[in-house]
């Protein structure tokens, strides 16, 4: 990257909060929204475990949920930009990979709603969905930075949205042993959420008089040759490469990572893959085995994961509880994409 890129606004809607600050506060307080769906049962006939959005009808499924989640987070993200009028913005959104209960038509429906909302508030330059599941949001950031770097756009709204609340999706997870039930030990609690942030150059942020909430030091995507569906042993090659690339600009040992956010969710294959990282790439970390896994609070939120981790990092600096200025977030999609981003948070001046 030849320019300095900064985060200037964030927005979120999660099972533990309707806005970014409340979501971050709930995660910090270890509030857990894993509960039982009031009507759905798993394959064993037990109540279905799910991290539900508390304001949405639990019997409303799929795309309609995703649209509401995404619109709420997008609107919050755009609030600090409102005084600037109809500025030029691009929109890059991570969405689920194609799976039972989510297809290309679902992505198109969500993107139409988001594009219409953005057009009412800004001059839309470009719109793109990135259907890469967990890695989608950070992969969208990687693509957006390329556009910013060559000057094709002045600012990008980057985000992610996901919900597993669809009967076909839940049956698929249950049949594959990935749904958290009494019978599945290496499994996850599905959730639903959306996260968005605005990224631009430091020069544009100064011109628009927007605060620099975080600086992006590096971002990378790689492809794992032995993903989950391959049946082969994954030794973390792609995840290690993504983290190495994302942290390459850090001046070590002075700028070690104090905090790591990741999408470890209870599935054994994710934990085992990350175990390879501290063995082969210890240098960037203060303690590579110390990480935050927000799925413990809001369930697995799929394509919303990466953008939400950025909102958590920003909130930790704004509220003064960040362990240090340098933060890593990484995500892993079922299809094999691994994505990582390194942020440097602003110094908090004591009043």
N, C-alpha and C positions, 0 to 999 in steps of 0.2 A: 504494500500500500504506500502510495506517495503522498497522501494527505493524512491529516488527523481527523478521525471520525468520532463523534460524540453522541450520546443519548441525551435527548432534551425533554422527553415526556414519556410517561408510561400509563398503562391502564390494564385492569384485570377484573375478571369475574371467576370465582372459584367456589367450590362447596363450602369453604370456610370464610368467604368474604365477597361482598358485592363490588368492592373497589380494590385497587392495588394496596393502599396503606392498611386496610383492615385485613386483607388476605395475608400480608406479610406479618402483621401483628399476631394473627392467629397461628401461623406456622411457627413463629418464634415462641409462642406460649405453649406449643405442642398440643394445640386443640385438634382433635381428630373427628372427622365427619363420616367415618366408616359406620354405616348403619344397615338396616334391612329394608329392602323395598317393600312397601305396604301390600303389594299384590303378587309380584313375581316370585316364582320358586326356581331353585336350581334343579339339576338333573336328579338329585337325591331326594327331592321333595321338600327341602328345607328353604326357609326364606332366603332370598337372594341378597348377598352382601353387595353394597354399592355406596359410593360417596356421591350423594345426590346434591344438586343445587336446591337450596331450601325454598326458593321462590317459584320454582317451576312445577307444574303439574306432573307428578311422578308417572302418570299414565300417558304422557305426551312423549312421543318417540322421535329419534333420528334428527333429520334436517331442521325441523322446527325448533328443536332445542338448541342446536348449533347456531342457528341464526340469532336467537335471542342472546345467547352467551356472547357471541362475537360482537354484536351491535353495542351491548353495554360496555364492553372493554374498549372498543374503538372510540366511542363517544367520550369516555373518560380520557383516553389518550390524546384526543384532539382539543380538549378544553384549554390547555395553556396556549394553543395556537390561535384561538378564536379572535383575539385582538388584532391579529395580523391580517385579517380578511381572507380573501380567496387566494392564498399562496399556492404555488405549484407543489404537488405531492404525488408520489408514486405509491403503489400498494402491492406488497408482496406478502403472501399468507401461506403458512404451512398448514396442510390439511391431512386427514388420514390417508394411508395407503388404501388402495382398493381392497375390500374385504367383504364378507357377508354383512349386509346391512348398510354398507357405504360404497357407492359407486360414483362414476364420473358425473352423473346427473346431480348427485347430492352436492358435490363440490361446486358445480356450476350454479346451483341455487344459492348457496351461501355467498359465493363471490358476487353474484348479481346484487344481493341485498347490501353487501358491504360497499360495493362500487357506487350504488345509488346514494347511500348515506354519505360517502366521501365527496361525491359530486355536488351535494348540497352545501358543502362546507369549504371546498377547495377546487383548484384547477387540476384535474387528474391527468397526469402525464403518462403513466403506464400502470398496468394491473397484471398480476400473475399469481397463480396458485402453484404451490410446491407440494405435490402429493407424496410425501416421504415419511408420513407418520411421525414418530418421536423426533426424528432428526429434521423434520420439515421446517420448523421455525428458524433454527440456526442455519440451515441450508439456504433459506430465504434471505437471511441476513448476509450470507456470503455473496449471493448473487446481487443483492442491493448495493453492497459496497463497491462491487465492480462498476455498476452504473454511476455511482457517485464519484468514483475515482477518475473516470474518463469524462465527467461533466455532462452526462446525458440527463441527469436529474439533479435537483438541488436538495431534496429531502425525501426520505422514504418512510412510510408507515409499514413496519414489519410486524407480523404477528403469527398466531397459531390458534386453532380452535379444534376441539375434539369432544365427542361424547360417545360412550360405549352403550348408551341406553337404547338399544334396539333389540327386539327378540332374536333376530337372525344373528346379530353380533354376539349376543350372550350365549346362544346355543353353540356357536362356533368355538368360543372360548372354553365353554364347559366340555364340549366333545374332545377338544385338544388338550384337556387337563391344565389349562392356564387360568381358569376362573377359580377364585378363592372359595373353596367349599370344604366341608369336613373330610372329603376324600382326597383333595388336592393339596399337598403340603408345599410344593414349589409353585406358587401361583400368586395372582395379584387381585386386589380389590379394584374394580374398574371405577373410573370417575368421569368427570366432565368439567371443562373449563375453557377459558379463552384468555389470552394475554397479548397485548400490543405495546409497541414503543415506537418513537420517532427517532430516526438516526439521520444525521447530516454532518457536514464538515464543521470544524471549529470556526472557520471564517463566516459561514452562513449563520451559525448560532449567535455569533457576536453581532452580525448585522441585524438579525431579528430580535436581539436582546433576550435570548432564551438561555436558561441556566444549563451549564454542562453537568449533567447528573452522573455521567461516567464516560470514560474514554475507552474505545475499543482498541486493544493492543494487538490482537490477532484473532483470526477466525479461520477455520479449516473444515473441510469435509473429505472423507475417505470412504472407500468401499471395502467391507470385510469379505474376504474370499470364502469364509466358512460361516455364513449366517445361520440363524436358528433352523430354518427349514432344510438346510443341506444335510443334516444328520452327521456332519463331520465335527471334529473337535475344534473349537475356536480358542486360539491362544492370544487373542487381543491385539493382533498385528495392526489392524486398522485403527482401533481406538488409541493405541499408543502413538501411532503416526499422526492422528488428528490432534492429540494433545501436544505432541512435540512441535507441530507446526504452529498451533495457536499460541504457544508460550515462547516461541523462538525469539521474540523481541524483548523479553524480560532481561534485565541486567542482573544476572545471578552472581553471587548469592544475595545481593542486597534486596532484590525484588521478588522474593519467594511468595508463592501462593498461600494465603492464610485461610481461604475458604474455598470449598468445592461444592457445587450443586450438581446433582446427577439424577438420572431416572432409574436408579435401583429401586425395585418395587416389590421384592419378595420372591421373584423368580430366580432360581439358582443360577441359570446360565448368565444372567446379568452380573451377579455378584462375582462369579468365577472369572468372568472376562476382566472385570476391573481389578481382580487380585493380581493380574499380570503387570499392571501399570507400576505400582511402587517397586516391583522387583527389577523392572527394566528402565524405568524413567523416574528415579527418585529426585533428581536435582531440582526441578521447579517447585517442589512442595516443602512447606514447613513440616507437614505431616500428611503424607499421601493417604493414610488410613483414616484420616478425619474428614468426613464428608457429611453433607446434609442431603437427605433423601425426602423431599416434601411429599412423596407419595404416602408416607406414614400419616400425613394430615389430610390430604385431599384426594387420595387414591391415585391410580395411574391416569394421567390426563393426556397421554398420547401426544398428538401434534402441538398441543399448547405448552408442552414442557419447557422448551428452550426459552421462549419469550417470557414465560412466568419466572424462570430463574433469574433473568435479567431484572425483572421488577423487584424480586426479593433482594438482589444485590444493591439496587438503587435505594430501596427502603432502608437497608441496613446502614447506609451512609447518611441518609437524611435524618434518621433517628439516633445516630451516634453509637450503634452497637456492633458495627463491623469489626471483625477480629483483626483486620488489616486492610490495606488499600488494594491489594491485588487478588482478584477473584477468577476462578475457573468455573465454567458450566459446560457439561457435556451430555450428549444424548445419543441413543442407539436405536435405530429403526429395525423392525423385524426383517425388512428386505435387505439389510446389510449396510446401509449408510450410517457412518459415524460422524458426528459433528461436535466441534468444540469451539468455545470463544473465551478469550481472556479479557477481563476488564480491569481498569485502574479507577478506583473511586476517588472523588475529590477529598482533600484534607478538610476535616471538620474543625472549624475555628470555635473555640470555646468563648461564650459570651462573657 
